């Protein structure tokens, strides 16, 4: 069984990055959750050949999956996945949503995802990633306030974008 650990430092040299996901915040402080059927996740995905800048990967994946533009992403950290054979990193970033376009099918699989906005305190539960998921959501909520300057009190109710 794989072991997951959350780290707020840079990804160590030699540890491959297999995923870049983003906690994307609306200007009102709510975070976007990508909904596919009954499954909740964050926008993001795998680096394509030749891609190495986390910012570029997140921007591309965000537009492909949820047709949103984002402001400059902030690096939060990475989750190390140790499967006992070849550990790898899953990078997490936070960014403010800067543009909203009509939903379109993801070019990778043809599915159109729902875009749910929720209070950052609910993200960890919806993602259902265990303790490391709650740690990631807390880091994102803190960055939304401290780095992105977004509100954290009196947030609107959950709703779709």
GIDAQUI-V279754 format. One record per residue. N is the residue number from 1. PSI is psi in whole degrees, 0 to 359 (999 if undefined). OMEGA is omega in whole degrees, 0 to 359 (* if undefined). D_LAST is the distance of its C-alpha to the last C-alpha in whole Angstrom. Layout:
# GIDAQUI-V279754
n->{N;N}
psi->{PSI;PSI}
omega->{OMEGA;OMEGA}
d_last->{D_LAST;D_LAST}
This chain:
# GIDAQUI-V279754
n->{1;2;3;4;5;6;7;8;9;10;11;12;13;14;15;16;17;18;19;20;21;22;23;24;25;26;27;28;29;30;31;32;33;34;35;36;37;38;39;40;41;42;43;44;45;46;47;48;49;50;51;52;53;54;55;56;57;58;59;60;61;62;63;64;65;66;67;68;69;70;71;72;73;74;75;76;77;78;79;80;81;82;83;84;85;86;87;88;89;90;91;92;93;94;95;96;97;98;99;100;101;102;103;104;105;106;107;108;109;110;111;112;113;114;115;116;117;118;119;120;121;122;123;124;125;126;127;128;129;130;131;132;133;134;135;136;137;138;139;140;141;142;143;144;145;146;147;148;149;150;151;152;153;154;155;156;157;158;159;160;161}
psi->{136;148;133;131;143;135;137;9;179;154;127;146;133;346;113;143;118;357;142;115;154;135;107;127;134;158;339;359;352;153;146;130;130;128;126;99;237;6;132;137;184;153;144;181;202;148;141;161;131;348;133;339;119;321;315;319;313;317;314;309;322;315;318;319;317;12;53;150;149;151;184;118;151;127;129;320;198;153;125;128;114;104;7;351;300;94;153;169;146;107;143;138;164;142;157;140;128;348;139;128;160;143;142;158;143;126;340;326;357;359;144;121;148;151;101;129;129;161;136;331;343;347;314;319;316;321;330;44;15;200;319;328;319;322;318;315;322;318;320;317;318;318;325;324;306;322;314;345;29;156;155;359;149;34;145;166;167;144;167;148;999}
omega->{182;177;181;176;182;181;180;177;177;176;181;176;178;177;184;176;182;183;173;180;181;167;186;187;171;179;179;176;178;181;182;174;177;183;178;187;178;183;179;179;174;172;178;180;185;171;175;180;180;179;175;180;182;181;181;179;181;179;181;182;179;180;181;187;187;177;177;169;179;173;184;180;177;179;178;184;179;173;176;176;180;182;181;181;181;179;178;183;171;185;176;180;175;179;174;176;182;179;181;179;177;179;176;178;175;181;180;187;178;180;174;184;170;181;184;175;183;172;181;179;180;186;182;179;181;180;177;180;179;184;180;176;177;178;179;180;178;178;179;179;178;179;179;180;189;186;183;178;182;179;178;178;178;181;178;177;177;178;180;180;*}
d_last->{36;34;34;31;31;29;31;30;32;32;32;36;38;38;35;33;30;28;24;22;19;16;15;12;11;9;12;12;13;11;11;8;10;10;11;14;16;17;17;15;15;14;14;17;21;24;26;28;31;32;29;30;28;25;23;23;22;19;18;19;17;14;14;16;14;10;11;10;13;14;17;20;20;22;24;24;27;27;28;31;31;35;36;40;40;38;36;32;30;26;25;22;20;18;16;14;11;13;11;8;10;10;9;13;15;17;20;22;21;19;17;13;11;8;5;6;7;10;14;15;18;17;16;19;20;17;18;21;23;26;27;27;23;23;25;23;20;22;23;20;19;22;22;19;21;24;23;20;21;18;18;19;20;19;15;13;12;10;7;4;0}
